[in-house]
Amino acid sequence: MKIKFFNPDSLDKNLKATVHKSGKLGFTVDAARRLKLETNKSAAIGANEDDPTDDSLYIIIYNEVRSGAFRIAKAGQYYYINLKALFDALKINYKQESVVYDISEEPLGDEMIFKFSRRKNTKKPHIES
C-alpha cells in the first residue's frame, strides 16, 4: 500500500469573507492572500441573472482600480470592500444576521472567477426576556 500524506500548507483553508455590521466585506488573511488583494486593486461584483435562487456573489479581482468596480481597502493587516450600499440594495440583513461567504473558484467562459457562497445562518436568534 502506498500512502500519500497531505500537506496542510498546500490546502486552501479559511477562505471566507464576513460582512461586518458596518456593511464592509472583510476577508480572512488566507482569503486575501488567495485573492491576491492589494489596495491598488478593485473588484467587479455580480450575481447570477439566470438563477434567482442563487444568493452567491461572483467576483473578479482587477489588478488596478477601475471605474465601475469596488475599490479594495485595508485596515491593519485585513482587507475589506465597503459594500454597504450593495448589501442594502440586495436587502441582505447584515445588521441583524451573521453573513458569511465561503470562497471558491469557478470557471466562467475562458477565465476563473471567485464564487462567494453564502453560508446558511447558524447563529441562534437573540431572545430578549
C-alpha atoms as an extended CHARMM CRD file, in Angstrom:
* protein
*
       129  EXT
         1         1  MET       CA              0.0000000000        0.0000000000        0.0000000000  PROA      1               0.0000000000
         2         2  LYS       CA              1.2490000000        3.4810000000       -0.8730000000  PROA      2               0.0000000000
         3         3  ILE       CA              0.0410000000        6.3120000000        1.3470000000  PROA      3               0.0000000000
         4         4  LYS       CA              0.1370000000        9.9280000000        0.3000000000  PROA      4               0.0000000000
         5         5  PHE       CA              0.2080000000       12.3600000000        3.1990000000  PROA      5               0.0000000000
         6         6  PHE       CA             -1.3750000000       15.7680000000        2.7750000000  PROA      6               0.0000000000
         7         7  ASN       CA              0.4880000000       18.9700000000        3.4580000000  PROA      7               0.0000000000
         8         8  PRO       CA             -1.7800000000       21.4340000000        5.2830000000  PROA      8               0.0000000000
         9         9  ASP       CA              0.2160000000       24.3560000000        3.8560000000  PROA      9               0.0000000000
        10        10  SER       CA             -0.8160000000       23.4130000000        0.3030000000  PROA      10              0.0000000000
        11        11  LEU       CA             -4.5630000000       23.3670000000        1.0610000000  PROA      11              0.0000000000
        12        12  ASP       CA             -6.8930000000       26.3370000000        0.6710000000  PROA      12              0.0000000000
        13        13  LYS       CA             -8.1680000000       26.9000000000        4.1790000000  PROA      13              0.0000000000
        14        14  ASN       CA            -10.2260000000       29.5660000000        5.8460000000  PROA      14              0.0000000000
        15        15  LEU       CA            -11.2020000000       31.1110000000        2.5280000000  PROA      15              0.0000000000
        16        16  LYS       CA            -14.0750000000       33.2040000000        3.7520000000  PROA      16              0.0000000000
        17        17  ALA       CA            -15.3480000000       36.7310000000        3.9290000000  PROA      17              0.0000000000
        18        18  THR       CA            -17.6260000000       38.1610000000        6.5930000000  PROA      18              0.0000000000
        19        19  VAL       CA            -19.9890000000       41.1040000000        6.3490000000  PROA      19              0.0000000000
        20        20  HSD       CA            -19.4130000000       43.4630000000        9.2620000000  PROA      20              0.0000000000
        21        21  LYS       CA            -22.2490000000       45.4020000000       10.8970000000  PROA      21              0.0000000000
        22        22  SER       CA            -20.8940000000       48.4940000000        9.0870000000  PROA      22              0.0000000000
        23        23  GLY       CA            -21.5750000000       46.8870000000        5.6960000000  PROA      23              0.0000000000
        24        24  LYS       CA            -17.9230000000       46.1890000000        4.9420000000  PROA      24              0.0000000000
        25        25  LEU       CA            -16.9950000000       42.8030000000        3.4750000000  PROA      25              0.0000000000
        26        26  GLY       CA            -13.9150000000       41.7040000000        5.4350000000  PROA      26              0.0000000000
        27        27  PHE       CA            -11.5270000000       38.9720000000        4.2950000000  PROA      27              0.0000000000
        28        28  THR       CA             -9.5190000000       36.4950000000        6.3520000000  PROA      28              0.0000000000
        29        29  VAL       CA             -5.7410000000       36.6890000000        5.8810000000  PROA      29              0.0000000000
        30        30  ASP       CA             -5.8110000000       33.3990000000        3.9310000000  PROA      30              0.0000000000
        31        31  ALA       CA             -8.6090000000       34.6470000000        1.6540000000  PROA      31              0.0000000000
        32        32  ALA       CA             -6.8180000000       37.9460000000        0.9930000000  PROA      32              0.0000000000
        33        33  ARG       CA             -3.6620000000       36.0380000000        0.0940000000  PROA      33              0.0000000000
        34        34  ARG       CA             -5.5260000000       33.6560000000       -2.2470000000  PROA      34              0.0000000000
        35        35  LEU       CA             -7.3670000000       36.5160000000       -3.9740000000  PROA      35              0.0000000000
        36        36  LYS       CA             -4.0910000000       38.4950000000       -4.1070000000  PROA      36              0.0000000000
        37        37  LEU       CA             -5.7910000000       41.5470000000       -2.6280000000  PROA      37              0.0000000000
        38        38  GLU       CA             -3.9660000000       44.8810000000       -2.5650000000  PROA      38              0.0000000000
        39        39  THR       CA             -5.1290000000       48.4440000000       -2.0350000000  PROA      39              0.0000000000
        40        40  ASN       CA             -4.2740000000       49.4080000000       -5.6290000000  PROA      40              0.0000000000
        41        41  LYS       CA             -6.7760000000       46.8330000000       -6.9710000000  PROA      41              0.0000000000
        42        42  SER       CA            -10.5530000000       46.7250000000       -7.3730000000  PROA      42              0.0000000000
        43        43  ALA       CA            -13.3040000000       44.1370000000       -7.6880000000  PROA      43              0.0000000000
        44        44  ALA       CA            -16.2100000000       43.6280000000      -10.0710000000  PROA      44              0.0000000000
        45        45  ILE       CA            -19.1000000000       42.0700000000       -8.1680000000  PROA      45              0.0000000000
        46        46  GLY       CA            -22.1350000000       40.4650000000       -9.7460000000  PROA      46              0.0000000000
        47        47  ALA       CA            -24.9700000000       37.9790000000       -9.2890000000  PROA      47              0.0000000000
        48        48  ASN       CA            -26.3210000000       35.0610000000      -11.3180000000  PROA      48              0.0000000000
        49        49  GLU       CA            -29.0810000000       36.5160000000      -13.5090000000  PROA      49              0.0000000000
        50        50  ASP       CA            -30.0390000000       33.0550000000      -14.8000000000  PROA      50              0.0000000000
        51        51  ASP       CA            -30.9070000000       31.6780000000      -11.3380000000  PROA      51              0.0000000000
        52        52  PRO       CA            -32.7880000000       33.9910000000       -8.9440000000  PROA      52              0.0000000000
        53        53  THR       CA            -32.4430000000       31.4040000000       -6.1430000000  PROA      53              0.0000000000
        54        54  ASP       CA            -28.6260000000       31.6430000000       -6.3040000000  PROA      54              0.0000000000
        55        55  ASP       CA            -27.6750000000       34.0480000000       -3.4970000000  PROA      55              0.0000000000
        56        56  SER       CA            -23.9480000000       33.7640000000       -4.2400000000  PROA      56              0.0000000000
        57        57  LEU       CA            -21.8430000000       36.7170000000       -5.3020000000  PROA      57              0.0000000000
        58        58  TYR       CA            -19.3950000000       36.4020000000       -8.1980000000  PROA      58              0.0000000000
        59        59  ILE       CA            -16.2150000000       38.4430000000       -8.0640000000  PROA      59              0.0000000000
        60        60  ILE       CA            -13.3640000000       39.2690000000      -10.4180000000  PROA      60              0.0000000000
        61        61  ILE       CA            -10.3060000000       40.9980000000       -8.9480000000  PROA      61              0.0000000000
        62        62  TYR       CA             -8.7490000000       43.6040000000      -11.2330000000  PROA      62              0.0000000000
        63        63  ASN       CA             -5.0520000000       44.4480000000      -10.9880000000  PROA      63              0.0000000000
        64        64  GLU       CA             -5.8930000000       48.1540000000      -10.9420000000  PROA      64              0.0000000000
        65        65  VAL       CA             -8.6010000000       50.4760000000       -9.7030000000  PROA      65              0.0000000000
        66        66  ARG       CA            -11.2740000000       50.5580000000      -12.4290000000  PROA      66              0.0000000000
        67        67  SER       CA            -14.2640000000       52.7590000000      -12.9500000000  PROA      67              0.0000000000
        68        68  GLY       CA            -17.4450000000       50.8630000000      -12.0950000000  PROA      68              0.0000000000
        69        69  ALA       CA            -15.6090000000       48.4570000000       -9.7730000000  PROA      69              0.0000000000
        70        70  PHE       CA            -15.3800000000       48.3990000000       -5.9740000000  PROA      70              0.0000000000
        71        71  ARG       CA            -12.1070000000       49.6420000000       -4.5120000000  PROA      71              0.0000000000
        72        72  ILE       CA            -10.1930000000       47.3470000000       -2.1580000000  PROA      72              0.0000000000
        73        73  ALA       CA             -9.1680000000       48.9260000000        1.1620000000  PROA      73              0.0000000000
        74        74  LYS       CA             -7.0430000000       47.8180000000        4.1030000000  PROA      74              0.0000000000
        75        75  ALA       CA             -7.1910000000       48.3540000000        7.8620000000  PROA      75              0.0000000000
        76        76  GLY       CA             -4.2110000000       46.9270000000        9.7450000000  PROA      76              0.0000000000
        77        77  GLN       CA             -3.4580000000       43.5490000000        8.1860000000  PROA      77              0.0000000000
        78        78  TYR       CA             -7.0360000000       42.9790000000        6.9860000000  PROA      78              0.0000000000
        79        79  TYR       CA             -8.5120000000       43.8240000000        3.5950000000  PROA      79              0.0000000000
        80        80  TYR       CA            -12.1170000000       44.8250000000        3.0530000000  PROA      80              0.0000000000
        81        81  ILE       CA            -14.5000000000       46.2650000000        0.4820000000  PROA      81              0.0000000000
        82        82  ASN       CA            -17.1610000000       48.7520000000        1.5480000000  PROA      82              0.0000000000
        83        83  LEU       CA            -20.3380000000       47.1730000000        0.1670000000  PROA      83              0.0000000000
        84        84  LYS       CA            -22.9280000000       48.7700000000        2.4550000000  PROA      84              0.0000000000
        85        85  ALA       CA            -24.8860000000       50.2870000000       -0.4620000000  PROA      85              0.0000000000
        86        86  LEU       CA            -24.7950000000       46.9830000000       -2.3790000000  PROA      86              0.0000000000
        87        87  PHE       CA            -25.9230000000       44.8890000000        0.6030000000  PROA      87              0.0000000000
        88        88  ASP       CA            -28.7020000000       47.3970000000        1.3010000000  PROA      88              0.0000000000
        89        89  ALA       CA            -29.8210000000       47.2280000000       -2.3640000000  PROA      89              0.0000000000
        90        90  LEU       CA            -29.7710000000       43.4000000000       -2.2180000000  PROA      90              0.0000000000
        91        91  LYS       CA            -31.7620000000       43.5340000000        1.0540000000  PROA      91              0.0000000000
        92        92  ILE       CA            -29.1450000000       41.4970000000        2.9280000000  PROA      92              0.0000000000
        93        93  ASN       CA            -29.8230000000       41.9410000000        6.6450000000  PROA      93              0.0000000000
        94        94  TYR       CA            -26.1910000000       42.1770000000        7.7640000000  PROA      94              0.0000000000
        95        95  LYS       CA            -27.0970000000       44.2430000000       10.8380000000  PROA      95              0.0000000000
        96        96  GLN       CA            -29.2870000000       41.5210000000       12.3700000000  PROA      96              0.0000000000
        97        97  GLU       CA            -27.8350000000       38.3340000000       10.8620000000  PROA      97              0.0000000000
        98        98  SER       CA            -24.4100000000       36.7680000000       10.6710000000  PROA      98              0.0000000000
        99        99  VAL       CA            -23.4860000000       36.9160000000        6.9650000000  PROA      99              0.0000000000
       100       100  VAL       CA            -20.5040000000       34.7800000000        5.9470000000  PROA      100             0.0000000000
       101       101  TYR       CA            -19.3740000000       33.7560000000        2.4700000000  PROA      101             0.0000000000
       102       102  ASP       CA            -17.2030000000       30.7420000000        1.6470000000  PROA      102             0.0000000000
       103       103  ILE       CA            -14.9270000000       31.4560000000       -1.3060000000  PROA      103             0.0000000000
       104       104  SER       CA            -14.1840000000       29.0870000000       -4.1900000000  PROA      104             0.0000000000
       105       105  GLU       CA            -13.0390000000       29.4350000000       -7.7910000000  PROA      105             0.0000000000
       106       106  GLU       CA            -15.4140000000       28.7610000000      -10.6830000000  PROA      106             0.0000000000
       107       107  PRO       CA            -14.8500000000       28.7340000000      -14.4380000000  PROA      107             0.0000000000
       108       108  LEU       CA            -16.7420000000       31.3830000000      -16.4020000000  PROA      108             0.0000000000
       109       109  GLY       CA            -16.0920000000       31.0800000000      -20.0950000000  PROA      109             0.0000000000
       110       110  ASP       CA            -12.3270000000       31.0200000000      -20.5100000000  PROA      110             0.0000000000
       111       111  GLU       CA            -11.4710000000       32.6360000000      -17.1780000000  PROA      111             0.0000000000
       112       112  MET       CA            -11.7570000000       31.8130000000      -13.4910000000  PROA      112             0.0000000000
       113       113  ILE       CA            -13.8220000000       33.9270000000      -11.1260000000  PROA      113             0.0000000000
       114       114  PHE       CA            -14.3470000000       33.7650000000       -7.3840000000  PROA      114             0.0000000000
       115       115  LYS       CA            -17.6930000000       32.4990000000       -6.1390000000  PROA      115             0.0000000000
       116       116  PHE       CA            -18.7990000000       33.7350000000       -2.7200000000  PROA      116             0.0000000000
       117       117  SER       CA            -21.3340000000       31.1790000000       -1.4440000000  PROA      117             0.0000000000
       118       118  ARG       CA            -23.4010000000       32.4490000000        1.4470000000  PROA      118             0.0000000000
       119       119  ARG       CA            -23.4440000000       30.1840000000        4.4810000000  PROA      119             0.0000000000
       120       120  LYS       CA            -26.8100000000       29.4400000000        5.9400000000  PROA      120             0.0000000000
       121       121  ASN       CA            -27.3260000000       31.4230000000        9.1200000000  PROA      121             0.0000000000
       122       122  THR       CA            -26.3600000000       29.1680000000       12.0080000000  PROA      122             0.0000000000
       123       123  LYS       CA            -26.4750000000       31.8980000000       14.6270000000  PROA      123             0.0000000000
       124       124  LYS       CA            -29.2110000000       31.3990000000       17.1890000000  PROA      124             0.0000000000
       125       125  PRO       CA            -31.6530000000       34.2930000000       17.3850000000  PROA      125             0.0000000000
       126       126  HSD       CA            -31.2600000000       36.5090000000       20.4310000000  PROA      126             0.0000000000
       127       127  ILE       CA            -34.2590000000       36.1260000000       22.7180000000  PROA      127             0.0000000000
       128       128  GLU       CA            -34.9910000000       39.0680000000       24.9550000000  PROA      128             0.0000000000
       129       129  SER       CA            -36.7160000000       38.4620000000       28.2630000000  PROA      129             0.0000000000
